[in-house]
Amino acid sequence: MSFGINSAYENDQQVWNVGLSGELDLSCSEELKMELNNNIESNLSDINIDMSKLKYIDSTGVGVIVGIMKNLRSKGKDIKILNARDNVKKIFNITGLDQIIKMEG
């Protein structure tokens, strides 16, 4: 299965909207990390990650999300997970990250 990243900056809301699709695992985690860190460096703002099309996430993918969260929060910004599928939500629930990262949908 492939992995895809779609991102757009919403100037009026001052937020990056990032959509993930496919499977987020070891083979593509570095790609996501680079994309999000580039977004942070080019225009520091909150990031909303839409996971409605993400079918799978493993520990390396979760690690990237946590790393980005720490980076953003150290700069006064935050991350929000939107529309995660039940199997993806379960990973965040099991790890307790649903108590640390804002999740909607």
N, CA, C and O atoms as CSV, one atom per row, in Angstrom:
chain,resi,resn,atom,element,x,y,z
A,1,MET,N,N,0.844,-1.180,0.000
A,1,MET,CA,C,0.000,0.000,0.000
A,1,MET,C,C,0.884,1.236,0.000
A,1,MET,O,O,1.951,1.238,0.613
A,2,SER,N,N,0.461,2.252,-0.661
A,2,SER,CA,C,1.247,3.476,-0.733
A,2,SER,C,C,0.843,4.459,0.364
A,2,SER,O,O,-0.108,4.243,1.116
A,3,PHE,N,N,1.594,5.523,0.419
A,3,PHE,CA,C,1.353,6.565,1.405
A,3,PHE,C,C,1.290,7.894,0.676
A,3,PHE,O,O,2.048,8.122,-0.266
A,4,GLY,N,N,0.396,8.772,1.102
A,4,GLY,CA,C,0.282,10.078,0.469
A,4,GLY,C,C,0.138,11.191,1.487
A,4,GLY,O,O,-0.442,11.015,2.558
A,5,ILE,N,N,0.687,12.350,1.121
A,5,ILE,CA,C,0.579,13.549,1.952
A,5,ILE,C,C,0.044,14.670,1.072
A,5,ILE,O,O,0.546,14.912,-0.026
A,6,ASN,N,N,-0.961,15.334,1.562
A,6,ASN,CA,C,-1.532,16.511,0.924
A,6,ASN,C,C,-1.465,17.627,1.939
A,6,ASN,O,O,-1.900,17.435,3.074
A,7,SER,N,N,-0.940,18.783,1.583
A,7,SER,CA,C,-0.934,19.853,2.580
A,7,SER,C,C,-1.243,21.193,1.936
A,7,SER,O,O,-0.903,21.448,0.781
A,8,ALA,N,N,-1.893,22.035,2.711
A,8,ALA,CA,C,-2.230,23.382,2.263
A,8,ALA,C,C,-2.275,24.302,3.469
A,8,ALA,O,O,-2.757,23.932,4.540
A,9,TYR,N,N,-1.765,25.504,3.272
A,9,TYR,CA,C,-1.797,26.494,4.343
A,9,TYR,C,C,-3.043,27.350,4.187
A,9,TYR,O,O,-3.301,27.902,3.118
A,10,GLU,N,N,-3.808,27.454,5.256
A,10,GLU,CA,C,-5.010,28.297,5.272
A,10,GLU,C,C,-4.634,29.617,5.936
A,10,GLU,O,O,-4.604,29.725,7.161
A,11,ASN,N,N,-4.350,30.612,5.111
A,11,ASN,CA,C,-3.857,31.892,5.611
A,11,ASN,C,C,-4.836,32.571,6.560
A,11,ASN,O,O,-4.426,33.130,7.576
A,12,ASP,N,N,-6.133,32.528,6.237
A,12,ASP,CA,C,-7.117,33.201,7.082
A,12,ASP,C,C,-7.222,32.569,8.469
A,12,ASP,O,O,-7.542,33.248,9.445
A,13,GLN,N,N,-6.950,31.260,8.549
A,13,GLN,CA,C,-7.005,30.558,9.837
A,13,GLN,C,C,-5.616,30.384,10.448
A,13,GLN,O,O,-5.491,29.978,11.604
A,14,GLN,N,N,-4.589,30.686,9.685
A,14,GLN,CA,C,-3.201,30.503,10.081
A,14,GLN,C,C,-2.948,29.089,10.598
A,14,GLN,O,O,-2.460,28.892,11.711
A,15,VAL,N,N,-3.289,28.119,9.767
A,15,VAL,CA,C,-3.120,26.709,10.123
A,15,VAL,C,C,-2.727,25.921,8.872
A,15,VAL,O,O,-3.195,26.204,7.769
A,16,TRP,N,N,-1.859,24.925,9.069
A,16,TRP,CA,C,-1.538,23.985,8.003
A,16,TRP,C,C,-2.538,22.842,8.091
A,16,TRP,O,O,-2.695,22.238,9.152
A,17,ASN,N,N,-3.208,22.542,7.004
A,17,ASN,CA,C,-4.081,21.374,6.919
A,17,ASN,C,C,-3.339,20.306,6.139
A,17,ASN,O,O,-2.980,20.501,4.978
A,18,VAL,N,N,-3.115,19.184,6.787
A,18,VAL,CA,C,-2.357,18.088,6.190
A,18,VAL,C,C,-3.260,16.866,6.135
A,18,VAL,O,O,-3.832,16.467,7.150
A,19,GLY,N,N,-3.391,16.274,4.965
A,19,GLY,CA,C,-4.166,15.051,4.806
A,19,GLY,C,C,-3.237,13.878,4.556
A,19,GLY,O,O,-2.341,13.956,3.716
A,20,LEU,N,N,-3.448,12.798,5.281
A,20,LEU,CA,C,-2.646,11.589,5.106
A,20,LEU,C,C,-3.516,10.494,4.516
A,20,LEU,O,O,-4.697,10.382,4.846
A,21,SER,N,N,-2.926,9.686,3.640
A,21,SER,CA,C,-3.661,8.561,3.068
A,21,SER,C,C,-2.755,7.343,2.971
A,21,SER,O,O,-1.530,7.461,2.924
A,22,GLY,N,N,-3.379,6.176,2.940
A,22,GLY,CA,C,-2.629,4.929,2.812
A,22,GLY,C,C,-2.174,4.398,4.152
A,22,GLY,O,O,-2.939,4.349,5.116
A,23,GLU,N,N,-0.900,3.996,4.197
A,23,GLU,CA,C,-0.330,3.388,5.395
A,23,GLU,C,C,0.904,4.162,5.831
A,23,GLU,O,O,1.826,4.370,5.042
A,24,LEU,N,N,0.918,4.582,7.074
A,24,LEU,CA,C,2.050,5.314,7.641
A,24,LEU,C,C,2.860,4.352,8.495
A,24,LEU,O,O,2.469,3.996,9.607
A,25,ASP,N,N,3.998,3.941,7.950
A,25,ASP,CA,C,4.852,2.981,8.648
A,25,ASP,C,C,6.317,3.372,8.471
A,25,ASP,O,O,6.623,4.469,8.004
A,26,LEU,N,N,7.203,2.480,8.841
A,26,LEU,CA,C,8.642,2.735,8.790
A,26,LEU,C,C,9.100,3.215,7.416
A,26,LEU,O,O,9.979,4.071,7.321
A,27,SER,N,N,8.514,2.674,6.358
A,27,SER,CA,C,8.974,2.987,5.007
A,27,SER,C,C,8.691,4.426,4.585
A,27,SER,O,O,9.328,4.919,3.654
A,28,CYS,N,N,7.765,5.110,5.235
A,28,CYS,CA,C,7.409,6.469,4.806
A,28,CYS,C,C,7.397,7.489,5.943
A,28,CYS,O,O,7.078,8.656,5.715
A,29,SER,N,N,7.732,7.079,7.135
A,29,SER,CA,C,7.709,7.998,8.281
A,29,SER,C,C,8.668,9.166,8.102
A,29,SER,O,O,8.349,10.294,8.477
A,30,GLU,N,N,9.828,8.906,7.536
A,30,GLU,CA,C,10.813,9.974,7.333
A,30,GLU,C,C,10.280,11.026,6.357
A,30,GLU,O,O,10.530,12.219,6.528
A,31,GLU,N,N,9.552,10.581,5.342
A,31,GLU,CA,C,8.936,11.510,4.381
A,31,GLU,C,C,7.967,12.458,5.091
A,31,GLU,O,O,7.979,13.664,4.844
A,32,LEU,N,N,7.135,11.911,5.966
A,32,LEU,CA,C,6.187,12.733,6.716
A,32,LEU,C,C,6.924,13.695,7.644
A,32,LEU,O,O,6.577,14.873,7.727
A,33,LYS,N,N,7.923,13.199,8.328
A,33,LYS,CA,C,8.699,14.030,9.252
A,33,LYS,C,C,9.318,15.217,8.520
A,33,LYS,O,O,9.249,16.347,9.004
A,34,MET,N,N,9.916,14.972,7.369
A,34,MET,CA,C,10.536,16.040,6.591
A,34,MET,C,C,9.496,17.046,6.111
A,34,MET,O,O,9.717,18.253,6.200
A,35,GLU,N,N,8.373,16.564,5.608
A,35,GLU,CA,C,7.305,17.441,5.112
A,35,GLU,C,C,6.782,18.348,6.222
A,35,GLU,O,O,6.650,19.556,6.027
A,36,LEU,N,N,6.486,17.778,7.375
A,36,LEU,CA,C,5.939,18.571,8.472
A,36,LEU,C,C,6.976,19.535,9.043
A,36,LEU,O,O,6.648,20.680,9.352
A,37,ASN,N,N,8.210,19.090,9.184
A,37,ASN,CA,C,9.251,19.992,9.681
A,37,ASN,C,C,9.507,21.138,8.710
A,37,ASN,O,O,9.764,22.264,9.136
A,38,ASN,N,N,9.438,20.860,7.404
A,38,ASN,CA,C,9.574,21.927,6.410
A,38,ASN,C,C,8.433,22.929,6.544
A,38,ASN,O,O,8.651,24.136,6.438
A,39,ASN,N,N,7.212,22.434,6.778
A,39,ASN,CA,C,6.066,23.327,6.991
A,39,ASN,C,C,6.300,24.218,8.205
A,39,ASN,O,O,6.028,25.418,8.171
A,40,ILE,N,N,6.804,23.619,9.270
A,40,ILE,CA,C,7.049,24.373,10.503
A,40,ILE,C,C,8.102,25.455,10.268
A,40,ILE,O,O,7.955,26.585,10.734
A,41,GLU,N,N,9.159,25.104,9.548
A,41,GLU,CA,C,10.238,26.066,9.301
A,41,GLU,C,C,9.808,27.180,8.354
A,41,GLU,O,O,10.207,28.330,8.536
A,42,SER,N,N,9.000,26.859,7.346
A,42,SER,CA,C,8.614,27.866,6.356
A,42,SER,C,C,7.524,28.798,6.860
A,42,SER,O,O,7.471,29.962,6.462
A,43,ASN,N,N,6.659,28.300,7.728
A,43,ASN,CA,C,5.565,29.137,8.223
A,43,ASN,C,C,5.036,28.524,9.509
A,43,ASN,O,O,4.137,27.684,9.481
A,44,LEU,N,N,5.588,28.939,10.615
A,44,LEU,CA,C,5.208,28.381,11.909
A,44,LEU,C,C,3.738,28.640,12.192
A,44,LEU,O,O,3.302,29.789,12.273
A,45,SER,N,N,2.986,27.570,12.342
A,45,SER,CA,C,1.556,27.667,12.648
A,45,SER,C,C,1.096,26.331,13.206
A,45,SER,O,O,1.835,25.347,13.191
A,46,ASP,N,N,-0.134,26.312,13.697
A,46,ASP,CA,C,-0.726,25.053,14.132
A,46,ASP,C,C,-0.873,24.129,12.927
A,46,ASP,O,O,-0.936,24.586,11.786
A,47,ILE,N,N,-0.926,22.827,13.194
A,47,ILE,CA,C,-1.103,21.837,12.127
A,47,ILE,C,C,-2.299,20.961,12.461
A,47,ILE,O,O,-2.385,20.403,13.555
A,48,ASN,N,N,-3.219,20.843,11.515
A,48,ASN,CA,C,-4.334,19.896,11.594
A,48,ASN,C,C,-4.017,18.740,10.664
A,48,ASN,O,O,-3.747,18.949,9.482
A,49,ILE,N,N,-4.048,17.519,11.190
A,49,ILE,CA,C,-3.769,16.344,10.365
A,49,ILE,C,C,-5.050,15.544,10.200
A,49,ILE,O,O,-5.571,14.975,11.159
A,50,ASP,N,N,-5.551,15.509,8.973
A,50,ASP,CA,C,-6.753,14.741,8.647
A,50,ASP,C,C,-6.327,13.308,8.336
A,50,ASP,O,O,-5.603,13.061,7.372
A,51,MET,N,N,-6.782,12.373,9.157
A,51,MET,CA,C,-6.421,10.964,8.992
A,51,MET,C,C,-7.583,10.127,8.466
A,51,MET,O,O,-7.575,8.905,8.615
A,52,SER,N,N,-8.575,10.760,7.859
A,52,SER,CA,C,-9.752,10.026,7.381
A,52,SER,C,C,-9.402,8.994,6.311
A,52,SER,O,O,-10.108,7.997,6.164
A,53,LYS,N,N,-8.323,9.220,5.565
A,53,LYS,CA,C,-7.923,8.283,4.509
A,53,LYS,C,C,-6.711,7.443,4.901
A,53,LYS,O,O,-6.194,6.670,4.094
A,54,LEU,N,N,-6.261,7.602,6.148
A,54,LEU,CA,C,-5.134,6.808,6.635
A,54,LEU,C,C,-5.662,5.470,7.135
A,54,LEU,O,O,-6.472,5.420,8.060
A,55,LYS,N,N,-5.197,4.388,6.519
A,55,LYS,CA,C,-5.710,3.056,6.845
A,55,LYS,C,C,-4.932,2.370,7.959
A,55,LYS,O,O,-5.450,1.475,8.627
A,56,TYR,N,N,-3.681,2.794,8.158
A,56,TYR,CA,C,-2.819,2.091,9.113
A,56,TYR,C,C,-1.731,3.045,9.594
A,56,TYR,O,O,-1.241,3.876,8.830
A,57,ILE,N,N,-1.360,2.919,10.858
A,57,ILE,CA,C,-0.218,3.652,11.404
A,57,ILE,C,C,0.524,2.724,12.364
A,57,ILE,O,O,-0.098,2.033,13.171
A,58,ASP,N,N,1.860,2.711,12.274
A,58,ASP,CA,C,2.637,1.892,13.205
A,58,ASP,C,C,3.385,2.807,14.179
A,58,ASP,O,O,3.195,4.023,14.171
A,59,SER,N,N,4.222,2.217,15.004
A,59,SER,CA,C,4.889,2.982,16.063
A,59,SER,C,C,5.810,4.068,15.516
A,59,SER,O,O,5.965,5.114,16.145
A,60,THR,N,N,6.425,3.838,14.354
A,60,THR,CA,C,7.283,4.888,13.800
A,60,THR,C,C,6.450,6.081,13.352
A,60,THR,O,O,6.873,7.227,13.508
A,61,GLY,N,N,5.283,5.825,12.802
A,61,GLY,CA,C,4.375,6.907,12.419
A,61,GLY,C,C,3.906,7.686,13.628
A,61,GLY,O,O,3.863,8.916,13.606
A,62,VAL,N,N,3.554,6.973,14.680
A,62,VAL,CA,C,3.137,7.624,15.925
A,62,VAL,C,C,4.295,8.452,16.478
A,62,VAL,O,O,4.094,9.562,16.970
A,63,GLY,N,N,5.502,7.906,16.395
A,63,GLY,CA,C,6.683,8.630,16.864
A,63,GLY,C,C,6.892,9.946,16.131
A,63,GLY,O,O,7.275,10.945,16.741
A,64,VAL,N,N,6.643,9.953,14.833
A,64,VAL,CA,C,6.758,11.190,14.055
A,64,VAL,C,C,5.735,12.213,14.540
A,64,VAL,O,O,6.061,13.386,14.724
A,65,ILE,N,N,4.500,11.765,14.744
A,65,ILE,CA,C,3.441,12.664,15.216
A,65,ILE,C,C,3.826,13.264,16.578
A,65,ILE,O,O,3.661,14.464,16.799
A,66,VAL,N,N,4.332,12.436,17.474
A,66,VAL,CA,C,4.747,12.912,18.801
A,66,VAL,C,C,5.909,13.904,18.678
A,66,VAL,O,O,5.920,14.933,19.354
A,67,GLY,N,N,6.872,13.602,17.831
A,67,GLY,CA,C,8.005,14.508,17.625
A,67,GLY,C,C,7.571,15.862,17.093
A,67,GLY,O,O,8.064,16.899,17.537
A,68,ILE,N,N,6.654,15.851,16.145
A,68,ILE,CA,C,6.132,17.098,15.585
A,68,ILE,C,C,5.362,17.871,16.660
A,68,ILE,O,O,5.478,19.092,16.762
A,69,MET,N,N,4.577,17.145,17.455
A,69,MET,CA,C,3.830,17.790,18.543
A,69,MET,C,C,4.794,18.510,19.495
A,69,MET,O,O,4.562,19.662,19.861
A,70,LYS,N,N,5.865,17.833,19.891
A,70,LYS,CA,C,6.841,18.429,20.809
A,70,LYS,C,C,7.494,19.660,20.182
A,70,LYS,O,O,7.665,20.685,20.842
A,71,ASN,N,N,7.854,19.552,18.909
A,71,ASN,CA,C,8.466,20.665,18.193
A,71,ASN,C,C,7.523,21.865,18.167
A,71,ASN,O,O,7.929,22.986,18.474
A,72,LEU,N,N,6.268,21.628,17.799
A,72,LEU,CA,C,5.285,22.711,17.737
A,72,LEU,C,C,5.043,23.340,19.102
A,72,LEU,O,O,5.038,24.564,19.235
A,73,ARG,N,N,4.845,22.513,20.103
A,73,ARG,CA,C,4.543,23.041,21.440
A,73,ARG,C,C,5.709,23.827,22.021
A,73,ARG,O,O,5.498,24.777,22.775
A,74,SER,N,N,6.931,23.445,21.684
A,74,SER,CA,C,8.092,24.203,22.162
A,74,SER,C,C,8.135,25.601,21.548
A,74,SER,O,O,8.830,26.488,22.044
A,75,LYS,N,N,7.378,25.785,20.454
A,75,LYS,CA,C,7.330,27.078,19.759
A,75,LYS,C,C,5.983,27.769,19.935
A,75,LYS,O,O,5.679,28.738,19.238
A,76,GLY,N,N,5.172,27.263,20.875
A,76,GLY,CA,C,3.896,27.901,21.168
A,76,GLY,C,C,2.766,27.549,20.217
A,76,GLY,O,O,1.744,28.233,20.195
A,77,LYS,N,N,2.930,26.502,19.436
A,77,LYS,CA,C,1.901,26.057,18.489
A,77,LYS,C,C,1.452,24.652,18.870
A,77,LYS,O,O,1.966,24.076,19.828
A,78,ASP,N,N,0.488,24.092,18.121
A,78,ASP,CA,C,-0.030,22.776,18.494
A,78,ASP,C,C,-0.436,21.975,17.266
A,78,ASP,O,O,-0.442,22.476,16.141
A,79,ILE,N,N,-0.769,20.732,17.513
A,79,ILE,CA,C,-1.187,19.789,16.477
A,79,ILE,C,C,-2.552,19.233,16.864
A,79,ILE,O,O,-2.861,19.074,18.045
A,80,LYS,N,N,-3.361,18.941,15.856
A,80,LYS,CA,C,-4.673,18.350,16.095
A,80,LYS,C,C,-4.880,17.233,15.072
A,80,LYS,O,O,-4.582,17.403,13.890
A,81,ILE,N,N,-5.393,16.088,15.533
A,81,ILE,CA,C,-5.712,14.957,14.666
A,81,ILE,C,C,-7.205,15.004,14.359
A,81,ILE,O,O,-8.030,15.110,15.267
A,82,LEU,N,N,-7.545,14.924,13.083
A,82,LEU,CA,C,-8.936,14.982,12.656
A,82,LEU,C,C,-9.355,13.693,11.961
A,82,LEU,O,O,-8.585,13.121,11.190
A,83,ASN,N,N,-10.559,13.240,12.228
A,83,ASN,CA,C,-11.240,12.185,11.471
A,83,ASN,C,C,-10.485,10.865,11.359
A,83,ASN,O,O,-10.546,10.204,10.323
A,84,ALA,N,N,-9.780,10.479,12.409
A,84,ALA,CA,C,-9.044,9.206,12.376
A,84,ALA,C,C,-10.021,8.033,12.372
A,84,ALA,O,O,-11.052,8.062,13.045
A,85,ARG,N,N,-9.682,7.015,11.610
A,85,ARG,CA,C,-10.483,5.785,11.589
A,85,ARG,C,C,-10.355,5.077,12.935
A,85,ARG,O,O,-9.429,5.340,13.702
A,86,ASP,N,N,-11.286,4.189,13.207
A,86,ASP,CA,C,-11.311,3.502,14.505
A,86,ASP,C,C,-10.006,2.774,14.818
A,86,ASP,O,O,-9.524,2.835,15.949
A,87,ASN,N,N,-9.428,2.085,13.828
A,87,ASN,CA,C,-8.197,1.336,14.088
A,87,ASN,C,C,-7.020,2.262,14.387
A,87,ASN,O,O,-6.127,1.907,15.156
A,88,VAL,N,N,-7.021,3.442,13.785
A,88,VAL,CA,C,-5.968,4.421,14.053
A,88,VAL,C,C,-6.211,5.073,15.418
A,88,VAL,O,O,-5.270,5.266,16.188
A,89,LYS,N,N,-7.456,5.410,15.714
A,89,LYS,CA,C,-7.800,5.968,17.032
A,89,LYS,C,C,-7.392,5.014,18.148
A,89,LYS,O,O,-6.933,5.439,19.208
A,90,LYS,N,N,-7.565,3.723,17.895
A,90,LYS,CA,C,-7.245,2.716,18.904
A,90,LYS,C,C,-5.773,2.795,19.311
A,90,LYS,O,O,-5.444,2.650,20.488
A,91,ILE,N,N,-4.894,3.023,18.344
A,91,ILE,CA,C,-3.462,3.154,18.635
A,91,ILE,C,C,-3.220,4.346,19.562
A,91,ILE,O,O,-2.461,4.247,20.526
A,92,PHE,N,N,-3.868,5.467,19.263
A,92,PHE,CA,C,-3.717,6.655,20.107
A,92,PHE,C,C,-4.325,6.422,21.489
A,92,PHE,O,O,-3.800,6.915,22.488
A,93,ASN,N,N,-5.426,5.674,21.553
A,93,ASN,CA,C,-6.061,5.356,22.841
A,93,ASN,C,C,-5.175,4.447,23.688
A,93,ASN,O,O,-4.963,4.706,24.872
A,94,ILE,N,N,-4.662,3.388,23.080
A,94,ILE,CA,C,-3.834,2.414,23.796
A,94,ILE,C,C,-2.582,3.074,24.368
A,94,ILE,O,O,-2.168,2.774,25.488
A,95,THR,N,N,-1.989,3.970,23.594
A,95,THR,CA,C,-0.754,4.627,24.029
A,95,THR,C,C,-1.003,5.810,24.966
A,95,THR,O,O,-0.064,6.351,25.550
A,96,GLY,N,N,-2.261,6.208,25.106
A,96,GLY,CA,C,-2.598,7.352,25.949
A,96,GLY,C,C,-2.393,8.692,25.266
A,96,GLY,O,O,-2.573,9.742,25.884
A,97,LEU,N,N,-2.019,8.662,24.000
A,97,LEU,CA,C,-1.776,9.907,23.279
A,97,LEU,C,C,-3.056,10.689,23.012
A,97,LEU,O,O,-3.011,11.891,22.750
A,98,ASP,N,N,-4.194,10.008,23.079
A,98,ASP,CA,C,-5.466,10.721,22.905
A,98,ASP,C,C,-5.717,11.693,24.058
A,98,ASP,O,O,-6.566,12.578,23.952
A,99,GLN,N,N,-4.978,11.528,25.158
A,99,GLN,CA,C,-5.080,12.445,26.292
A,99,GLN,C,C,-4.112,13.627,26.157
A,99,GLN,O,O,-4.223,14.618,26.878
A,100,ILE,N,N,-3.170,13.509,25.232
A,100,ILE,CA,C,-2.128,14.518,25.058
A,100,ILE,C,C,-2.321,15.313,23.772
A,100,ILE,O,O,-2.069,16.517,23.732
A,101,ILE,N,N,-2.769,14.632,22.725
A,101,ILE,CA,C,-2.981,15.259,21.421
A,101,ILE,C,C,-4.474,15.458,21.215
A,101,ILE,O,O,-5.267,14.543,21.435
A,102,LYS,N,N,-4.851,16.653,20.794
A,102,LYS,CA,C,-6.261,16.928,20.505
A,102,LYS,C,C,-6.707,16.071,19.331
A,102,LYS,O,O,-6.049,16.029,18.291
A,103,MET,N,N,-7.850,15.380,19.512
A,103,MET,CA,C,-8.405,14.538,18.452
A,103,MET,C,C,-9.874,14.897,18.274
A,103,MET,O,O,-10.626,14.987,19.245
A,104,GLU,N,N,-10.273,15.103,17.019
A,104,GLU,CA,C,-11.660,15.413,16.694
A,104,GLU,C,C,-12.125,14.524,15.554
A,104,GLU,O,O,-11.352,14.156,14.669
A,105,GLY,N,N,-13.404,14.189,15.600
A,105,GLY,CA,C,-14.014,13.437,14.501
A,105,GLY,C,C,-13.892,11.956,14.603
A,105,GLY,O,O,-14.373,11.235,13.729
